[in-house]
Amino acid sequence: MATQPETENAAPDAPAVSLESSTYEIIRNRLENSGRDLRTRLDELNEARKEVFGSIDTALLSTERITTEHNCTARDMVAIGNRFLFGYNVHLGLKSEMELSDVFAVYSFAEQKFHTESLDLISNPEFQKDFKDLFKYYKNAVFAKFATRGPHLYMVFRVGKDVGEIKTFKWQIERLDKPKYIGNRSDREFRFPPQHEFEWKRTHRDLHQSGEHPHISIENRVFVETVGGDLTIKVENNTASGEGIYAEDVEHADQTLDDAEIYYALVGNIILLKIRPYQEKDFRYIVFNEKLQQAKRLDSIRDACVLLPDDHGLIFSNGYYLQDGEYKTFENNLQDMLYERVIAAPNGEDFLYVFYNRDSGVYVLLPYNLIEQKVDTPIICSGLTLFEAGELLCFKASSDPQKHHAIQIWQTPYVDEDYVPLTQDDSFLSKIGNKEIVRGMAECHEVLNLINKEDTYANLYT
């Protein structure tokens, strides 16, 4: 039988190369002293960098309210110039025909205040006709979301029971004061990006290793099997033993090596495993770190999992996993979250990953910092939009229809590409470039992360 799975706080296996206690302490102290010195130098460099290139921290500025004409369930919002469209759904009641004001409202945004505007922004005769026809032919149509793809804006409506049954209206944002209506034949254009930025490969019989305890070889880097009553992950190509570094029970103990579906993907020293034991309903997702020789069950990567910049690792809707084994998950109890987009700040340091649930309309925003190599507290909301100077507007919809809607205003570093911050052009750092400095600082933080680790593998000190 295989060993039981390691808990998160379990001590790792001792390295193959052992160090005498006195030698260990000497090396450890030297590393810690050097680490403190490196940290001090990085902090000084970071302050100088911020003075030269400017710095915008993410912070909640205020919470303001807007008022809609009807009691409604808010759904989404999108910025157009210094205004934004607010989309919602109302209960028709005895009303026989839908008007634009039953779904959309327009507000201007200036000095952290909102002002109600007319619907002239979208008052296109052709659009109005298509809008009325939508509700004429689809009695249960509801507004779902706004989506921007390059210079185009899509108004997405759900017209059936399935989240994939949609109709869209397409606009071109060529002028900040008024978008141009394109038409309603763009349903197939509206797609979410690939949900996994890597290729799943299925194992086959040529990878089977026979013996008393047979297993499947994954590129000769890790070995997997679901026989003998459990799913086992081994780091040694040893079929004489059924023990491994990770194990969990399977429902059918008498299955053979052929019975399970096993896929894998390689991302640096991370090996992703997608395993469905015999006659089980769901796949199990396990992340194996080859350098640390540790495995972690992370079913969150099922729906969506994309790559972090500069080969840092993986990010998914409720957490992240880095190449050095650092990981974190957030308990938000959200399911079926799709990856929608990533917003990169011009500073080269901050990235905002956006995940979305097509049924509930809930967004999860994960801000990843390249230097610190971590995700701050996620923002969960029902709608969001960004303005040129980095102001992020978001709201949480109430379960009950209402007229008054609270909108949070955040200051963020995700400014528009055309937004020009105040910088010092004559500085030595400006000649190097902000993104290059950020990349170098990120590599230094990788060293600091290693110093702070226990000696989980033999060549750590080397």
Solvent accessible surface area in square Angstrom, and as a share of the most:
residue,aa,sasa,rsa
1,M,151,0.67
2,A,10,0.08
3,T,60,0.35
4,Q,140,0.62
5,P,48,0.30
6,E,59,0.27
7,T,98,0.57
8,E,125,0.56
9,N,144,0.74
10,A,42,0.32
11,A,87,0.67
12,P,46,0.29
13,D,100,0.52
14,A,91,0.71
15,P,33,0.21
16,A,104,0.80
17,V,94,0.54
18,S,97,0.62
19,L,70,0.35
20,E,130,0.58
21,S,86,0.56
22,S,73,0.47
23,T,54,0.31
24,Y,50,0.19
25,E,86,0.39
26,I,91,0.46
27,I,50,0.25
28,R,27,0.10
29,N,75,0.39
30,R,167,0.61
31,L,51,0.25
32,E,61,0.27
33,N,81,0.42
34,S,67,0.43
35,G,6,0.06
36,R,145,0.53
37,D,71,0.37
38,L,42,0.21
39,R,89,0.33
40,T,72,0.42
41,R,154,0.56
42,L,8,0.04
43,D,73,0.38
44,E,109,0.49
45,L,61,0.30
46,N,31,0.16
47,E,102,0.46
48,A,38,0.30
49,R,6,0.02
50,K,61,0.26
51,E,124,0.56
52,V,10,0.05
53,F,31,0.13
54,G,31,0.30
55,S,58,0.38
56,I,50,0.25
57,D,102,0.53
58,T,67,0.39
59,A,45,0.35
60,L,84,0.42
61,L,74,0.37
62,S,30,0.19
63,T,73,0.43
64,E,40,0.18
65,R,160,0.58
66,I,6,0.03
67,T,69,0.40
68,T,5,0.03
69,E,113,0.51
70,H,57,0.25
71,N,87,0.45
72,C,1,0.00
73,T,51,0.30
74,A,6,0.04
75,R,42,0.15
76,D,3,0.01
77,M,3,0.01
78,V,13,0.07
79,A,24,0.19
80,I,3,0.02
81,G,29,0.28
82,N,96,0.49
83,R,50,0.18
84,F,0,0.00
85,L,0,0.00
86,F,0,0.00
87,G,0,0.00
88,Y,2,0.01
89,N,36,0.18
90,V,30,0.17
91,H,170,0.76
92,L,68,0.34
93,G,49,0.48
94,L,188,0.93
95,K,87,0.37
96,S,116,0.75
97,E,89,0.40
98,M,12,0.05
99,E,70,0.31
100,L,18,0.09
101,S,31,0.20
102,D,2,0.01
103,V,1,0.01
104,F,1,0.01
105,A,15,0.12
106,V,1,0.01
107,Y,4,0.01
108,S,16,0.10
109,F,17,0.07
110,A,53,0.41
111,E,164,0.74
112,Q,70,0.31
113,K,103,0.44
114,F,27,0.11
115,H,103,0.46
116,T,105,0.61
117,E,66,0.30
118,S,66,0.42
119,L,41,0.21
120,D,90,0.46
121,L,2,0.01
122,I,1,0.01
123,S,41,0.26
124,N,45,0.23
125,P,106,0.67
126,E,99,0.44
127,F,0,0.00
128,Q,66,0.29
129,K,130,0.55
130,D,21,0.11
131,F,2,0.01
132,K,68,0.29
133,D,38,0.20
134,L,8,0.04
135,F,26,0.11
136,K,124,0.53
137,Y,150,0.57
138,Y,83,0.32
139,K,159,0.68
140,N,128,0.66
141,A,8,0.07
142,V,64,0.37
143,F,1,0.00
144,A,11,0.08
145,K,5,0.02
146,F,8,0.03
147,A,5,0.04
148,T,56,0.33
149,R,64,0.24
150,G,74,0.71
151,P,78,0.49
152,H,46,0.21
153,L,1,0.01
154,Y,8,0.03
155,M,0,0.00
156,V,3,0.02
157,F,0,0.00
158,R,50,0.18
159,V,25,0.14
160,G,25,0.24
161,K,193,0.82
162,D,82,0.42
163,V,38,0.22
164,G,44,0.42
165,E,81,0.36
166,I,32,0.16
167,K,51,0.22
168,T,0,0.00
169,F,3,0.01
170,K,24,0.10
171,W,2,0.01
172,Q,55,0.25
173,I,47,0.24
174,E,96,0.43
175,R,132,0.48
176,L,130,0.65
177,D,71,0.37
178,K,80,0.34
179,P,7,0.04
180,K,108,0.46
181,Y,16,0.06
182,I,76,0.38
183,G,13,0.12
184,N,43,0.22
185,R,228,0.83
186,S,3,0.02
187,D,35,0.18
188,R,207,0.75
189,E,92,0.41
190,F,12,0.05
191,R,138,0.50
192,F,36,0.15
193,P,43,0.27
194,P,104,0.65
195,Q,35,0.16
196,H,44,0.20
197,E,78,0.35
198,F,32,0.13
199,E,124,0.55
200,W,52,0.18
201,K,89,0.38
202,R,133,0.48
203,T,17,0.10
204,H,96,0.43
205,R,174,0.64
206,D,122,0.63
207,L,41,0.20
208,H,51,0.23
209,Q,56,0.25
210,S,102,0.66
211,G,44,0.42
212,E,140,0.63
213,H,57,0.26
214,P,32,0.20
215,H,0,0.00
216,I,4,0.02
217,S,5,0.03
218,I,0,0.00
219,E,77,0.34
220,N,116,0.59
221,R,70,0.25
222,V,0,0.00
223,F,9,0.04
224,V,0,0.00
225,E,6,0.03
226,T,2,0.01
227,V,24,0.14
228,G,52,0.50
229,G,15,0.14
230,D,8,0.04
231,L,0,0.00
232,T,0,0.00
233,I,0,0.00
234,K,4,0.02
235,V,38,0.22
236,E,114,0.51
237,N,86,0.44
238,N,60,0.31
239,T,28,0.17
240,A,75,0.58
241,S,37,0.24
242,G,7,0.07
243,E,108,0.48
244,G,16,0.15
245,I,21,0.11
246,Y,12,0.05
247,A,3,0.02
248,E,28,0.12
249,D,105,0.54
250,V,16,0.09
251,E,125,0.56
252,H,60,0.27
253,A,65,0.51
254,D,126,0.65
255,Q,10,0.04
256,T,78,0.46
257,L,21,0.10
258,D,72,0.37
259,D,53,0.27
260,A,12,0.09
261,E,37,0.17
262,I,2,0.01
263,Y,42,0.16
264,Y,14,0.05
265,A,2,0.01
266,L,63,0.32
267,V,19,0.11
268,G,56,0.54
269,N,31,0.16
270,I,0,0.00
271,I,0,0.00
272,L,0,0.00
273,L,0,0.00
274,K,37,0.16
275,I,0,0.00
276,R,73,0.26
277,P,1,0.00
278,Y,80,0.30
279,Q,127,0.56
280,E,17,0.08
281,K,178,0.76
282,D,86,0.45
283,F,42,0.17
284,R,27,0.10
285,Y,11,0.04
286,I,0,0.00
287,V,0,0.00
288,F,1,0.00
289,N,0,0.00
290,E,52,0.23
291,K,100,0.42
292,L,17,0.09
293,Q,90,0.40
294,Q,49,0.22
295,A,13,0.10
296,K,58,0.25
297,R,83,0.30
298,L,9,0.05
299,D,57,0.30
300,S,35,0.23
301,I,0,0.00
302,R,104,0.38
303,D,38,0.20
304,A,1,0.01
305,C,0,0.00
306,V,1,0.01
307,L,62,0.31
308,L,6,0.03
309,P,28,0.18
310,D,72,0.38
311,D,120,0.62
312,H,11,0.05
313,G,2,0.02
314,L,0,0.00
315,I,0,0.00
316,F,0,0.00
317,S,12,0.08
318,N,30,0.15
319,G,0,0.00
320,Y,14,0.05
321,Y,7,0.03
322,L,4,0.02
323,Q,32,0.14
324,D,27,0.14
325,G,12,0.11
326,E,77,0.35
327,Y,55,0.21
328,K,99,0.42
329,T,49,0.28
330,F,30,0.12
331,E,153,0.69
332,N,29,0.15
333,N,133,0.68
334,L,53,0.26
335,Q,116,0.52
336,D,85,0.44
337,M,3,0.01
338,L,30,0.15
339,Y,13,0.05
340,E,9,0.04
341,R,78,0.29
342,V,63,0.36
343,I,30,0.15
344,A,63,0.49
345,A,4,0.03
346,P,62,0.39
347,N,34,0.18
348,G,11,0.11
349,E,21,0.09
350,D,22,0.11
351,F,31,0.13
352,L,4,0.02
353,Y,8,0.03
354,V,0,0.00
355,F,0,0.00
356,Y,3,0.01
357,N,20,0.10
358,R,97,0.35
359,D,88,0.46
360,S,65,0.42
361,G,1,0.01
362,V,31,0.18
363,Y,6,0.02
364,V,0,0.00
365,L,0,0.00
366,L,0,0.00
367,P,20,0.13
368,Y,1,0.00
369,N,25,0.13
370,L,8,0.04
371,I,5,0.03
372,E,77,0.35
373,Q,11,0.05
374,K,95,0.40
375,V,5,0.03
376,D,81,0.42
377,T,111,0.65
378,P,21,0.13
379,I,24,0.12
380,I,58,0.30
381,C,2,0.01
382,S,16,0.10
383,G,0,0.00
384,L,7,0.03
385,T,8,0.05
386,L,39,0.20
387,F,18,0.08
388,E,99,0.45
389,A,32,0.24
390,G,0,0.00
391,E,36,0.16
392,L,3,0.01
393,L,0,0.00
394,C,3,0.02
395,F,6,0.02
396,K,149,0.63
397,A,38,0.29
398,S,41,0.26
399,S,110,0.71
400,D,97,0.50
401,P,79,0.50
402,Q,63,0.28
403,K,84,0.36
404,H,101,0.45
405,H,8,0.03
406,A,38,0.29
407,I,0,0.00
408,Q,64,0.29
409,I,0,0.00
410,W,47,0.17
411,Q,42,0.19
412,T,2,0.01
413,P,9,0.06
414,Y,11,0.04
415,V,19,0.11
416,D,63,0.33
417,E,168,0.75
418,D,110,0.57
419,Y,74,0.28
420,V,125,0.72
421,P,58,0.37
422,L,169,0.84
423,T,65,0.38
424,Q,85,0.38
425,D,123,0.64
426,D,126,0.65
427,S,20,0.13
428,F,143,0.60
429,L,25,0.12
430,S,32,0.20
431,K,160,0.68
432,I,75,0.38
433,G,17,0.17
434,N,20,0.10
435,K,107,0.45
436,E,94,0.42
437,I,12,0.06
438,V,1,0.00
439,R,106,0.39
440,G,32,0.31
441,M,5,0.02
442,A,1,0.01
443,E,101,0.45
444,C,39,0.24
445,H,8,0.04
446,E,70,0.31
447,V,74,0.42
448,L,8,0.04
449,N,37,0.19
450,L,60,0.30
451,I,18,0.09
452,N,107,0.55
453,K,27,0.11
454,E,104,0.47
455,D,37,0.19
456,T,23,0.13
457,Y,28,0.11
458,A,44,0.34
459,N,94,0.48
460,L,22,0.11
461,Y,45,0.17
462,T,153,0.89
